[in-house]
Amino acid sequence: MTHNRRRSLLISPTDAIPEGARYIEAHFSQPADWAPVIPGAVLASLENGTIAAAPSRGIGRFPLPEKEDFAAVLDGWGITARTPVVVYASTADDAKVAARAWFVLRSAGVSDVRVLDGGAAGWAARTGAIDVEPAPSSPSPVVAIDGDRAAVIGATGVLLDARPVSAYDAGRIPGALSAPGADVFRDGYLLPDDELAEWAAPLLPEHDAPIGAYCGGGVAAAGTVFALTVLGRDAGLYAGSWSQWGNDPERPVER
């Protein structure tokens, strides 16, 4: 079951790719001169108005795009709710950005969205064919949460802080646990299931407590949410993250 769930979310170098898939190349920053690694791919970045809205102190550094705005983006890309989509990172460091694109697409109702494991390097290492691979019958749900919900999860469930430990130690949402987002990737590849389970074991309870994740701007935490989804654990993404929480003088800070 775990293997099937992983394949419904992640494409390894030996896995088939859905016929007719649309490719999206994810970048943290908008490249000055861009040519896609995979011919025909479209560009998504945190700066080009696709997978993040404009920043502000009130809503954070990389807020989720408005539904109407992203619907227009999807229309321009030729993507409908039933179009199979493969998202990939241009570099190992951008693996979390590919996860952010996955989250935004799934939030918009695109049912079959998979991340190419290893990104551009994973594409270069491919031995699998471009072939028909059925879409998941019940795609994993994604949930966006706000600061109020993050506070509740910090008090009653498991709230994961995906920032580096130094940022966590400097100040965090009360009740949050340190879980750096970089820990779920190795060289741009998601950890194998057994290592992901080992990573999650000390952080997550066995009962159905609510789970949420945040970081500095809602990007590294998207990688955390993606990893948890692969493990079969639903987690909400607080996209405003610390860039919203830390700029609100009404919000408490734990140290």
Helices and strands as residue ranges (DSSP letters): H 2-9, E 10-11, E 22-27, E 42-45, H 67-77, E 85-89, G 92-94, H 95-107, E 113-116, H 119-124, E 143-145, H 147-156, E 158-161, H 165-170, E 177-178, G 181-184, E 185-186, E 189-190, H 193-200, E 211-214, H 220-230, E 236-238, H 241-245
